[in-house]
Amino acid sequence: MLFVLENEWAGLIFLIKIAFISMEKMQTISKCEPFVWDNPDAWDEDWAKEWHKIEKLFEKIDEIKQVFNDIEVPYLYRISQKQVMINLEKYAYSLSKLIANKYK
Protein backbone atom coordinates (compact mmCIF):
# COMPACT_ATOMS: atom_id res chain seq x y z
CA MET A 1 0.00 0.00 0.00
CA LEU A 2 2.82 2.40 0.84
CA PHE A 3 4.41 1.79 -2.56
CA VAL A 4 1.16 2.70 -4.31
CA LEU A 5 0.84 5.91 -2.29
CA GLU A 6 4.41 6.88 -3.12
CA ASN A 7 3.68 6.39 -6.85
CA GLU A 8 0.46 8.42 -6.62
CA TRP A 9 2.30 11.26 -4.90
CA ALA A 10 5.12 11.06 -7.42
CA GLY A 11 2.58 11.27 -10.24
CA LEU A 12 0.84 14.18 -8.57
CA ILE A 13 4.11 16.04 -8.07
CA PHE A 14 5.00 15.36 -11.70
CA LEU A 15 1.69 16.81 -12.93
CA ILE A 16 2.05 19.88 -10.72
CA LYS A 17 5.58 20.45 -12.03
CA ILE A 18 4.28 20.19 -15.61
CA ALA A 19 1.56 22.72 -14.82
CA PHE A 20 4.06 25.16 -13.34
CA ILE A 21 6.46 24.74 -16.26
CA SER A 22 3.56 25.47 -18.61
CA MET A 23 2.68 28.53 -16.54
CA GLU A 24 6.27 29.78 -16.68
CA LYS A 25 6.28 29.43 -20.47
CA MET A 26 2.98 31.27 -20.68
CA GLN A 27 4.40 34.08 -18.52
CA THR A 28 7.12 34.64 -21.10
CA ILE A 29 4.40 34.94 -23.73
CA SER A 30 2.49 37.40 -21.56
CA LYS A 31 5.53 39.69 -21.33
CA CYS A 32 5.62 40.12 -25.10
CA GLU A 33 4.62 43.44 -26.58
CA PRO A 34 1.63 43.45 -28.91
CA PHE A 35 2.74 43.07 -32.49
CA VAL A 36 1.84 45.09 -35.55
CA TRP A 37 0.76 42.54 -38.14
CA ASP A 38 1.40 43.00 -41.84
CA ASN A 39 0.05 39.58 -42.71
CA PRO A 40 -3.36 38.64 -41.23
CA ASP A 41 -2.68 34.93 -41.88
CA ALA A 42 0.39 35.08 -39.64
CA TRP A 43 -1.76 36.75 -36.98
CA ASP A 44 -4.24 33.87 -37.14
CA GLU A 45 -1.49 31.26 -36.93
CA ASP A 46 0.19 32.91 -33.94
CA TRP A 47 -3.12 33.38 -32.16
CA ALA A 48 -4.01 29.73 -32.78
CA LYS A 49 -0.65 28.55 -31.42
CA GLU A 50 -0.98 30.62 -28.25
CA TRP A 51 -4.61 29.65 -27.76
CA HIS A 52 -3.66 25.98 -28.17
CA LYS A 53 -1.20 26.41 -25.29
CA ILE A 54 -4.03 27.82 -23.15
CA GLU A 55 -6.17 24.80 -24.04
CA LYS A 56 -3.33 22.47 -23.02
CA LEU A 57 -3.04 24.29 -19.71
CA PHE A 58 -6.75 23.77 -19.02
CA GLU A 59 -6.37 20.09 -19.92
CA LYS A 60 -3.50 19.76 -17.43
CA ILE A 61 -5.62 21.44 -14.77
CA ASP A 62 -8.37 18.89 -15.43
CA GLU A 63 -5.82 16.06 -15.12
CA ILE A 64 -4.59 17.43 -11.80
CA LYS A 65 -8.20 17.72 -10.56
CA GLN A 66 -8.75 14.07 -11.43
CA VAL A 67 -5.59 13.02 -9.58
CA PHE A 68 -6.65 15.06 -6.55
CA ASN A 69 -10.08 13.41 -6.60
CA ASP A 70 -8.53 9.93 -6.78
CA ILE A 71 -6.29 10.42 -3.74
CA GLU A 72 -7.69 9.75 -0.30
CA VAL A 73 -6.45 12.56 1.94
CA PRO A 74 -7.59 14.22 5.17
CA TYR A 75 -9.98 17.14 5.04
CA LEU A 76 -7.30 19.86 5.41
CA TYR A 77 -5.36 18.44 2.48
CA ARG A 78 -8.56 18.43 0.42
CA ILE A 79 -9.01 22.15 1.18
CA SER A 80 -5.39 22.81 0.17
CA GLN A 81 -5.94 20.92 -3.06
CA LYS A 82 -9.00 23.05 -3.82
CA GLN A 83 -6.97 26.21 -3.18
CA VAL A 84 -4.29 25.04 -5.60
CA MET A 85 -6.90 24.29 -8.25
CA ILE A 86 -8.63 27.66 -7.80
CA ASN A 87 -5.31 29.48 -8.15
CA LEU A 88 -4.35 27.50 -11.25
CA GLU A 89 -7.73 28.16 -12.83
CA LYS A 90 -7.56 31.88 -12.05
CA TYR A 91 -4.12 32.01 -13.62
CA ALA A 92 -5.27 30.17 -16.74
CA TYR A 93 -8.31 32.44 -17.13
CA SER A 94 -6.13 35.53 -16.78
CA LEU A 95 -3.82 34.17 -19.49
CA SER A 96 -6.78 33.55 -21.77
CA LYS A 97 -7.91 37.16 -21.26
CA LEU A 98 -4.37 38.35 -21.98
CA ILE A 99 -4.24 36.39 -25.24
CA ALA A 100 -7.69 37.66 -26.23
CA ASN A 101 -6.66 41.28 -25.57
CA LYS A 102 -3.35 40.85 -27.34
CA TYR A 103 -5.03 39.86 -30.59
CA LYS A 104 -8.04 42.21 -30.53
LOVEX-348960 format. One record per residue (C-alpha): residue number from 1; residue in three letters; chain; y, x, z. Coordinates in nm, 3 decimals. Example, Ala and Ser with C-alpha at 12.3 -4.5 7.8 and 13.67 -1.06 7.14 Angstrom:
BEGIN
+-----+-----+----+---------+---------+---------+
!   i !  aa ! ch !       v !       u !       w !
+-----+-----+----+---------+---------+---------+
!   1 ! ala !  A !  -0.450 !   1.230 !   0.780 !
!   2 ! ser !  A !  -0.106 !   1.367 !   0.714 !
+-----+-----+----+---------+---------+---------+
This chain:
BEGIN
+-----+-----+----+---------+---------+---------+
!   i !  aa ! ch !       v !       u !       w !
+-----+-----+----+---------+---------+---------+
!   1 ! met !  A !   0.000 !   0.000 !   0.000 !
!   2 ! leu !  A !   0.240 !   0.282 !   0.084 !
!   3 ! phe !  A !   0.179 !   0.441 !  -0.256 !
!   4 ! val !  A !   0.270 !   0.116 !  -0.431 !
!   5 ! leu !  A !   0.591 !   0.084 !  -0.229 !
!   6 ! glu !  A !   0.688 !   0.441 !  -0.312 !
!   7 ! asn !  A !   0.639 !   0.368 !  -0.685 !
!   8 ! glu !  A !   0.842 !   0.046 !  -0.662 !
!   9 ! trp !  A !   1.126 !   0.230 !  -0.490 !
!  10 ! ala !  A !   1.106 !   0.512 !  -0.742 !
!  11 ! gly !  A !   1.127 !   0.258 !  -1.024 !
!  12 ! leu !  A !   1.418 !   0.084 !  -0.857 !
!  13 ! ile !  A !   1.604 !   0.411 !  -0.807 !
!  14 ! phe !  A !   1.536 !   0.500 !  -1.170 !
!  15 ! leu !  A !   1.681 !   0.169 !  -1.293 !
!  16 ! ile !  A !   1.988 !   0.205 !  -1.072 !
!  17 ! lys !  A !   2.045 !   0.558 !  -1.203 !
!  18 ! ile !  A !   2.019 !   0.428 !  -1.561 !
!  19 ! ala !  A !   2.272 !   0.156 !  -1.482 !
!  20 ! phe !  A !   2.516 !   0.406 !  -1.334 !
!  21 ! ile !  A !   2.474 !   0.646 !  -1.626 !
!  22 ! ser !  A !   2.547 !   0.356 !  -1.861 !
!  23 ! met !  A !   2.853 !   0.268 !  -1.654 !
!  24 ! glu !  A !   2.978 !   0.627 !  -1.668 !
!  25 ! lys !  A !   2.943 !   0.628 !  -2.047 !
!  26 ! met !  A !   3.127 !   0.298 !  -2.068 !
!  27 ! gln !  A !   3.408 !   0.440 !  -1.852 !
!  28 ! thr !  A !   3.464 !   0.712 !  -2.110 !
!  29 ! ile !  A !   3.494 !   0.440 !  -2.373 !
!  30 ! ser !  A !   3.740 !   0.249 !  -2.156 !
!  31 ! lys !  A !   3.969 !   0.553 !  -2.133 !
!  32 ! cys !  A !   4.012 !   0.562 !  -2.510 !
!  33 ! glu !  A !   4.344 !   0.462 !  -2.658 !
!  34 ! pro !  A !   4.345 !   0.163 !  -2.891 !
!  35 ! phe !  A !   4.307 !   0.274 !  -3.249 !
!  36 ! val !  A !   4.509 !   0.184 !  -3.555 !
!  37 ! trp !  A !   4.254 !   0.076 !  -3.814 !
!  38 ! asp !  A !   4.300 !   0.140 !  -4.184 !
!  39 ! asn !  A !   3.958 !   0.005 !  -4.271 !
!  40 ! pro !  A !   3.864 !  -0.336 !  -4.123 !
!  41 ! asp !  A !   3.493 !  -0.268 !  -4.188 !
!  42 ! ala !  A !   3.508 !   0.039 !  -3.964 !
!  43 ! trp !  A !   3.675 !  -0.176 !  -3.698 !
!  44 ! asp !  A !   3.387 !  -0.424 !  -3.714 !
!  45 ! glu !  A !   3.126 !  -0.149 !  -3.693 !
!  46 ! asp !  A !   3.291 !   0.019 !  -3.394 !
!  47 ! trp !  A !   3.338 !  -0.312 !  -3.216 !
!  48 ! ala !  A !   2.973 !  -0.401 !  -3.278 !
!  49 ! lys !  A !   2.855 !  -0.065 !  -3.142 !
!  50 ! glu !  A !   3.062 !  -0.098 !  -2.825 !
!  51 ! trp !  A !   2.965 !  -0.461 !  -2.776 !
!  52 ! his !  A !   2.598 !  -0.366 !  -2.817 !
!  53 ! lys !  A !   2.641 !  -0.120 !  -2.529 !
!  54 ! ile !  A !   2.782 !  -0.403 !  -2.315 !
!  55 ! glu !  A !   2.480 !  -0.617 !  -2.404 !
!  56 ! lys !  A !   2.247 !  -0.333 !  -2.302 !
!  57 ! leu !  A !   2.429 !  -0.304 !  -1.971 !
!  58 ! phe !  A !   2.377 !  -0.675 !  -1.902 !
!  59 ! glu !  A !   2.009 !  -0.637 !  -1.992 !
!  60 ! lys !  A !   1.976 !  -0.350 !  -1.743 !
!  61 ! ile !  A !   2.144 !  -0.562 !  -1.477 !
!  62 ! asp !  A !   1.889 !  -0.837 !  -1.543 !
!  63 ! glu !  A !   1.606 !  -0.582 !  -1.512 !
!  64 ! ile !  A !   1.743 !  -0.459 !  -1.180 !
!  65 ! lys !  A !   1.772 !  -0.820 !  -1.056 !
!  66 ! gln !  A !   1.407 !  -0.875 !  -1.143 !
!  67 ! val !  A !   1.302 !  -0.559 !  -0.958 !
!  68 ! phe !  A !   1.506 !  -0.665 !  -0.655 !
!  69 ! asn !  A !   1.341 !  -1.008 !  -0.660 !
!  70 ! asp !  A !   0.993 !  -0.853 !  -0.678 !
!  71 ! ile !  A !   1.042 !  -0.629 !  -0.374 !
!  72 ! glu !  A !   0.975 !  -0.769 !  -0.030 !
!  73 ! val !  A !   1.256 !  -0.645 !   0.194 !
!  74 ! pro !  A !   1.422 !  -0.759 !   0.517 !
!  75 ! tyr !  A !   1.714 !  -0.998 !   0.504 !
!  76 ! leu !  A !   1.986 !  -0.730 !   0.541 !
!  77 ! tyr !  A !   1.844 !  -0.536 !   0.248 !
!  78 ! arg !  A !   1.843 !  -0.856 !   0.042 !
!  79 ! ile !  A !   2.215 !  -0.901 !   0.118 !
!  80 ! ser !  A !   2.281 !  -0.539 !   0.017 !
!  81 ! gln !  A !   2.092 !  -0.594 !  -0.306 !
!  82 ! lys !  A !   2.305 !  -0.900 !  -0.382 !
!  83 ! gln !  A !   2.621 !  -0.697 !  -0.318 !
!  84 ! val !  A !   2.504 !  -0.429 !  -0.560 !
!  85 ! met !  A !   2.429 !  -0.690 !  -0.825 !
!  86 ! ile !  A !   2.766 !  -0.863 !  -0.780 !
!  87 ! asn !  A !   2.948 !  -0.531 !  -0.815 !
!  88 ! leu !  A !   2.750 !  -0.435 !  -1.125 !
!  89 ! glu !  A !   2.816 !  -0.773 !  -1.283 !
!  90 ! lys !  A !   3.188 !  -0.756 !  -1.205 !
!  91 ! tyr !  A !   3.201 !  -0.412 !  -1.362 !
!  92 ! ala !  A !   3.017 !  -0.527 !  -1.674 !
!  93 ! tyr !  A !   3.244 !  -0.831 !  -1.713 !
!  94 ! ser !  A !   3.553 !  -0.613 !  -1.678 !
!  95 ! leu !  A !   3.417 !  -0.382 !  -1.949 !
!  96 ! ser !  A !   3.355 !  -0.678 !  -2.177 !
!  97 ! lys !  A !   3.716 !  -0.791 !  -2.126 !
!  98 ! leu !  A !   3.835 !  -0.437 !  -2.198 !
!  99 ! ile !  A !   3.639 !  -0.424 !  -2.524 !
! 100 ! ala !  A !   3.766 !  -0.769 !  -2.623 !
! 101 ! asn !  A !   4.128 !  -0.666 !  -2.557 !
! 102 ! lys !  A !   4.085 !  -0.335 !  -2.734 !
! 103 ! tyr !  A !   3.986 !  -0.503 !  -3.059 !
! 104 ! lys !  A !   4.221 !  -0.804 !  -3.053 !
+-----+-----+----+---------+---------+---------+
